[in-house]
Amino acid sequence: MNTDYEELIPNKILFTIKDIDELGIIKSDMCKKLLYKREIEAVKIGSKNHISRTELIRYLQSNTIVTSDFELSA
């Protein structure tokens, strides 16, 4: 079973770290770590970092463990 992030994530162009945390996708501390390590791309507008919907979906898809893959390695 594959998760369809296109349906789960609201159709906004940019999300702040607070938006992502409130959606329950990634906690704000973890999101800041990902930005610091440059594992997720952001746009800085003023003093706030914004993450695009496309980048958020890309990150989630690349870091999702497929159930069948997990069962094989266990």
C-alpha positions in Angstrom: 0.0 0.0 0.0 1.4 3.4 -1.0 0.5 6.6 0.9 -0.9 9.3 -1.4 0.5 12.5 0.0 -1.1 14.5 -2.8 -4.5 13.8 -1.2 -3.3 14.2 2.5 -1.5 17.5 2.3 -3.6 20.7 1.7 -3.3 22.5 -1.6 -1.1 25.4 -0.5 2.0 26.6 -2.3 4.2 27.2 0.7 4.1 26.0 4.3 5.8 27.6 7.3 7.5 25.3 9.9 4.5 26.1 12.2 2.0 25.0 9.5 3.8 21.7 9.0 3.9 21.1 12.8 0.2 21.9 13.1 -0.7 19.5 10.3 1.1 16.8 12.3 3.4 16.0 9.5 6.9 16.8 11.0 7.5 18.4 14.4 9.0 21.9 14.3 12.3 20.8 15.9 12.8 18.0 13.4 11.9 20.3 10.5 14.5 22.8 11.7 17.1 20.0 11.9 16.2 19.0 8.3 16.7 22.6 7.1 20.0 22.9 9.0 21.3 19.7 7.4 20.0 20.8 4.0 17.9 17.6 3.7 14.8 19.7 2.8 14.8 22.8 0.6 13.3 26.0 1.8 12.6 29.6 0.7 13.3 32.3 3.1 10.8 35.2 3.1 11.6 37.8 5.6 12.8 36.0 8.7 10.7 32.8 8.1 11.5 29.7 6.2 8.8 28.3 3.9 8.7 24.8 2.4 6.9 24.2 -0.8 4.2 21.5 -1.1 6.2 19.8 -3.8 9.4 19.7 -1.6 7.4 18.4 1.4 5.9 15.6 -0.7 9.3 14.7 -2.2 10.8 14.5 1.2 8.0 12.3 2.6 8.0 10.0 -0.4 11.8 9.5 -0.3 11.7 8.7 3.5 8.6 6.5 3.6 9.3 2.8 4.4 7.1 0.6 2.3 5.5 -2.1 4.5 6.6 -5.0 2.3 10.2 -3.8 2.4 10.0 -3.5 6.2 8.7 -7.0 6.6 11.4 -8.5 4.4 14.2 -6.9 6.4 12.7 -7.9 9.8 
